[in-house]
Amino acid sequence: MVQSMTSTLTKDVAGTVLQIKQLDHAGCEIVRVAVPDMESATAVKEIKDQVSLPIIADIHFDYRLALAAIENGADGLRLNPGNIGGRRKVKEVVSAARDRAVPIRIGVNAGSLSKSILKRYGHPTPEAMVESAIGLIGILEDFDFQLIKVSLKSSHVPHMVAAYRLLGEKLDYPFHLGVTEAGTLIPGTVKNTLGIGLLLSEGIGDTVRVSLTCDPVEEVRVAYEILRALGLRQRGVEIISCPTCGRCQIDLFALAEEIEHALSSITTPLKVALMGCVVNGPGEAREADVGIAGGPGYGTLFKKGKVVRKVAESDLAKVLIEEVRRMVS
Ligand code: SF4
């Protein structure tokens, strides 16, 4: 399942609700909100009243925030049972979570391993992350709590991948995958795709969160592209377009941009091929639900493998958009 996190102040209920609705529209299925104070914890109730996505409350340091988030209807918690106080406080949180069947995600982050583990391993290695996770899981299991999900995030992709693989050999809890602090859109997409994609291709991972320094709606888009590229889930229009070369006979960049934008709200899986010329064009276009192959001043329109007709270049975008809308209506 595709998860993301709001970037608004959670206590700004209107702003957070608006962003969750945008994420929902983009296909997000679980959303996490930061709960740094009591106002944010109580805001969870007001937010939940206005959205339909499950809300995960992200808690650090103060167990009372976890209790308040549960009280206010949070569907899940993300916390580190090692940093919310002693056993009594953890027990209270676990007891409240159990009463309401609220799962707890143990979020191990390479940047915040305990001093003792770091001393033993020297660096936040995959082994150090796994030892940290096993220790934290043990705290919850001691209270006979098994509604657990685990994440092992690092900004170092090989470490992140190795840590999940290692932990996956040792236990059977669901995993939430993510490369943390992955950066801005292009470098972040590459890191997330490699880390999450490698693991998913091995059958490891249950929920994913692409982490990017930009609008979280982009995180959801990238997550679906990863799932689609691996053949795990299909959502919306897939644009198959060539990079163009000296043989290209139409303005394909502009056409691809216009088509992608115009069809971005469609959720039905569909392939649209946009090819610059007749060399590879007709072959790809025939494999798609609908497509064009460029010619001098026109494009040949293909539909479900069959040539339909020639369309003047100036009408290509309009005709393709109409064809797709008709196909999904
Ligand atoms: Fe070049 Fe034609 Fe291939 Fe596009 S389809 S990259 S224009 S040869």
Boltz pocket constraint, residues with backbone or C-beta under 6 A from the ligand:
constraints:
  - pocket:
      binder: B
      contacts: [[A, 242], [A, 243], [A, 244], [A, 245], [A, 246], [A, 247], [A, 248], [A, 249], [A, 275], [A, 276], [A, 277], [A, 278], [A, 279], [A, 280], [A, 281]]
      max_distance: 6.0
